[in-house]
Amino acid sequence: MKRSLTPDELFPAERPDVVQRFVDLPSGVRLRVVESRGRASDGRSILMLHGWGACLYGFRHAFGALGERRVVAADLRGFGLSAKPTARGSYTLDAYVDDVRALIEQLGLEQPALMGHSMGGGLALRFALRHASSISRLVLINPTGLARISFLAGARLVPQAGAALFDGPHVPRWLVAYTLRHIAYGNAKVVGERDVDEYWAPTRLPGFVRAARATLSEFEWGALSAAEAAALSVPGLVILGTNDRLLHNDRVAAGRLANVSVCSLEGGHCVHEENPTAAYAAIRDFLER
């Protein structure tokens, strides 16, 4: 069996332009954060939130593409190298929103742009509805919160107690590879062995499976109401992959969001990883407007 990467070997290892640290929030939850070493003199910054079951590795291309800003990515609670609390209610929308707000304050980010992918996009969207004055721009990449998620009911059939039995080093590498190549990405050939290793290693840490299953039940996965969509006041950009096999968020659903422009790019659910040149060109253009 192939050896999984150790925490010290994970991104941003061997990236001198990116620094990693751990931030202790007032709630007691510790989050892993990576950020660009240089900080924009004008205070411009962007905070990035990944999707369910993933980690901040998904934003690896941002540090080069958005280098003129202070670029920050975080492992959400329960994922990556961040803390994985076990108390009931640890993975609700409120808990995640509080984490984001505390992280912005702890890092001294002044009205950062907030970017989220998938579940992180749904979190960013709802954060913008609650705390619009805390952020300057909103970037959503194949986000939850736009339409109903068809596979969610089936995933919830797995009991949380049963999922806990598979906690620890029991997630097989082939499962992660299959998920990336045939579900998350539109083009399987784009997924490299290093990509599989980076996503596989965190799934083998104690508490990951339990946290992933709890999030399925506790987080808010439903679509916004028409009134909520119309109430969005933060200028936003929604990027949709043309071959997203997971969410099928069409332009109609995204177009209901007020103050938002919609861009469709070739790629799957992880279009910003699969097609980073086009994705970050669109993001950079939006942020500079």
C-alpha positions in Angstrom: 0.0 0.0 0.0 1.3 3.5 -0.9 2.4 5.6 2.0 0.2 8.7 2.6 1.8 12.1 3.0 2.5 13.3 6.5 1.1 16.7 7.6 4.6 18.3 7.1 4.6 17.1 3.5 1.3 18.5 2.5 0.9 21.8 0.6 2.4 24.4 1.1 5.6 22.3 1.6 8.4 23.5 -0.6 6.5 26.7 -1.5 8.7 29.6 -0.2 6.0 32.1 -1.3 3.4 30.6 1.0 3.4 30.4 4.8 1.3 28.1 7.1 0.1 28.7 10.6 -2.6 27.6 13.0 -5.1 30.1 14.4 -6.9 29.5 17.7 -10.4 31.0 17.6 -12.3 32.3 20.6 -14.5 29.2 20.4 -11.5 27.0 21.1 -11.4 25.6 17.5 -8.0 25.7 15.9 -7.9 26.2 12.1 -5.0 25.7 9.7 -4.4 28.8 7.5 -2.0 29.3 4.6 -1.3 32.7 3.1 1.0 34.5 0.7 4.2 35.7 2.3 4.0 39.2 0.9 1.1 41.4 1.9 -0.5 44.0 -0.4 0.5 47.5 0.8 -3.0 48.7 0.2 -4.6 46.1 2.4 -6.4 44.2 -0.3 -7.0 40.6 0.7 -9.0 37.5 -0.2 -10.1 34.7 2.1 -10.9 31.3 0.5 -13.1 28.5 1.8 -13.0 24.9 0.4 -15.8 22.4 -0.2 -17.0 19.4 1.8 -14.5 16.6 2.3 -11.8 18.7 0.8 -9.0 21.0 2.1 -7.2 24.2 1.2 -5.1 22.4 -1.4 -7.9 23.2 -3.8 -6.8 26.8 -3.9 -3.1 26.1 -4.6 -3.2 28.0 -7.9 -4.5 31.2 -6.2 -1.3 32.1 -4.6 0.4 32.7 -7.9 -2.6 34.0 -9.8 -3.7 36.5 -7.2 -0.3 37.4 -5.8 -0.9 41.1 -5.8 -3.3 40.6 -2.9 -2.9 39.0 0.6 -4.2 35.6 -0.3 -5.5 33.5 2.5 -6.9 29.9 2.5 -8.3 28.0 5.5 -9.0 24.4 6.3 -12.6 24.5 7.6 -13.3 22.8 10.9 -13.5 19.1 10.5 -11.3 19.0 7.4 -7.7 19.2 6.4 -5.4 19.8 9.4 -8.0 21.9 11.3 -9.6 20.7 14.5 -12.4 18.2 14.4 -14.7 18.7 17.4 -17.0 15.9 18.3 -19.8 17.7 20.2 -23.3 17.7 18.6 -23.9 20.9 16.7 -20.2 21.5 15.9 -20.9 21.5 12.1 -23.9 23.7 11.8 -24.1 26.7 9.5 -24.0 29.0 12.6 -20.8 27.3 13.7 -19.1 27.8 10.4 -20.3 31.4 10.0 -18.9 32.2 13.5 -15.5 30.6 12.4 -15.3 32.8 9.3 -16.2 36.0 11.2 -13.6 35.1 14.0 -11.0 34.3 11.4 -11.4 37.6 9.6 -10.9 39.4 13.0 -8.0 37.2 14.1 -6.1 37.7 10.9 -6.8 41.4 10.8 -8.4 41.2 7.3 -10.1 44.5 6.4 -13.2 43.8 4.4 -11.6 41.0 2.4 -13.0 39.5 -0.7 -14.6 36.1 0.3 -14.3 33.2 -2.1 -15.9 29.8 -1.6 -16.1 26.5 -3.5 -19.0 24.1 -3.2 -19.9 23.9 0.5 -17.5 26.7 1.1 -19.4 28.7 -1.6 -22.7 28.0 0.2 -21.0 29.2 3.5 -19.6 32.3 1.8 -23.0 33.1 0.3 -24.8 32.9 3.6 -22.0 34.8 5.4 -22.5 37.6 2.9 -26.2 37.7 3.7 -25.5 37.9 7.4 -22.4 40.1 7.5 -22.3 42.1 4.3 -20.3 44.9 5.9 -17.5 42.5 6.8 -16.5 41.8 3.2 -16.0 43.7 0.0 -16.6 41.1 -2.8 -18.0 37.6 -3.1 -16.7 34.9 -5.4 -18.7 31.6 -5.6 -17.4 28.5 -7.5 -20.1 25.9 -8.1 -21.6 26.7 -4.8 -24.2 25.0 -2.7 -27.3 27.1 -1.8 -28.5 27.7 -5.4 -30.4 24.5 -6.1 -31.5 21.3 -4.5 -28.7 18.7 -4.1 -30.0 15.4 -5.4 -27.4 13.1 -3.9 -27.6 14.4 -0.3 -30.6 12.2 0.8 -28.7 9.1 -0.2 -25.5 10.2 1.6 -27.4 10.8 4.8 -28.6 7.2 4.8 -25.2 6.2 6.2 -25.7 6.4 10.0 -23.3 8.7 11.9 -22.4 5.9 14.3 -21.6 3.6 11.4 -19.4 6.3 9.8 -17.4 6.6 13.0 -16.3 3.0 12.7 -14.4 3.9 9.6 -12.6 6.9 11.2 -8.8 6.9 11.0 -6.7 5.4 8.3 -9.5 3.4 6.6 -10.3 5.6 3.6 -8.7 3.8 0.6 -6.6 5.8 -1.9 -8.5 4.4 -4.9 -11.7 5.8 -3.6 -10.2 9.3 -3.4 -8.7 8.9 -6.9 -12.0 7.7 -8.4 -13.9 10.6 -6.8 -11.5 13.2 -8.1 -11.3 11.7 -11.6 -14.9 10.7 -12.2 -17.0 13.0 -10.0 -15.2 16.1 -9.0 -13.3 16.8 -12.2 -14.8 16.9 -15.7 -11.6 15.6 -17.3 -10.0 12.7 -15.4 -6.7 13.2 -17.3 -6.0 16.4 -15.4 -5.8 14.7 -12.0 -2.2 13.9 -11.1 -0.9 11.5 -8.6 0.2 14.3 -6.3 -3.4 15.7 -6.4 -4.7 12.3 -5.2 -2.1 12.2 -2.4 -2.9 15.7 -1.2 -6.6 14.9 -0.9 -6.2 11.4 0.4 -3.8 12.1 3.3 -6.3 14.3 5.3 -9.0 11.7 5.0 -6.9 9.3 7.1 -6.6 11.6 10.1 -8.6 10.8 13.2 -12.0 12.5 13.2 -12.2 13.2 9.5 -14.9 10.6 8.6 -17.0 11.5 11.7 -16.8 15.2 10.9 -17.6 14.7 7.2 -20.7 12.7 8.1 -21.8 15.1 10.8 -21.6 18.0 8.4 -24.0 16.3 6.0 -26.6 16.3 8.7 -25.9 19.6 10.5 -24.9 22.1 7.8 -27.5 24.1 5.8 -27.5 22.5 2.3 -30.8 23.9 1.1 -31.4 26.5 -1.6 -31.9 30.1 -0.8 -35.4 31.5 -0.9 -36.3 34.1 -3.6 -36.3 36.8 -0.9 -32.8 35.8 0.3 -31.4 35.7 -3.2 -32.8 39.2 -3.8 -31.3 40.5 -0.6 -27.7 39.9 -1.5 -26.0 43.3 -1.4 -22.3 42.3 -1.8 -21.1 42.5 -5.4 -20.5 38.9 -6.5 -19.2 36.6 -9.2 -20.5 33.0 -9.7 -18.3 30.6 -11.7 -20.0 27.5 -12.9 -18.3 24.5 -14.5 -20.0 23.4 -17.7 -19.5 19.7 -16.7 -20.3 19.8 -13.0 -21.6 16.3 -12.1 -22.4 17.1 -8.5 -24.6 20.2 -8.3 -26.0 21.1 -11.7 -26.2 24.8 -10.7 -27.5 26.3 -13.9 -27.3 30.0 -14.8 -31.0 30.5 -14.0 -30.5 29.7 -10.3 -27.3 31.7 -10.1 -29.0 34.6 -11.9 -31.5 35.0 -9.2 -28.8 36.4 -6.9 -28.8 40.2 -6.7 -25.6 42.1 -7.7 -24.0 39.0 -9.2 -22.5 38.2 -12.6 -22.4 34.6 -13.8 -19.6 33.0 -15.7 -19.5 29.5 -17.2 -16.2 27.8 -17.8 -15.2 24.5 -19.2 -14.6 22.1 -16.4 -16.3 20.1 -13.7 -17.2 20.7 -10.1 -13.6 21.7 -9.3 -13.3 24.0 -12.3 -10.9 26.3 -10.5 -8.4 23.4 -10.2 -9.1 21.9 -13.6 -9.1 25.2 -15.5 -7.1 27.5 -13.3 -5.9 29.9 -16.0 -9.4 30.8 -17.1 -10.9 30.7 -13.6 -8.4 33.0 -12.0 -8.4 35.4 -15.0 -12.2 35.8 -14.4 -11.7 36.2 -10.7 -8.9 38.7 -11.1 -10.9 40.7 -13.6 -13.9 40.8 -11.2 -11.8 41.9 -8.2 -10.2 44.7 -10.1 -13.4 46.1 -11.5 
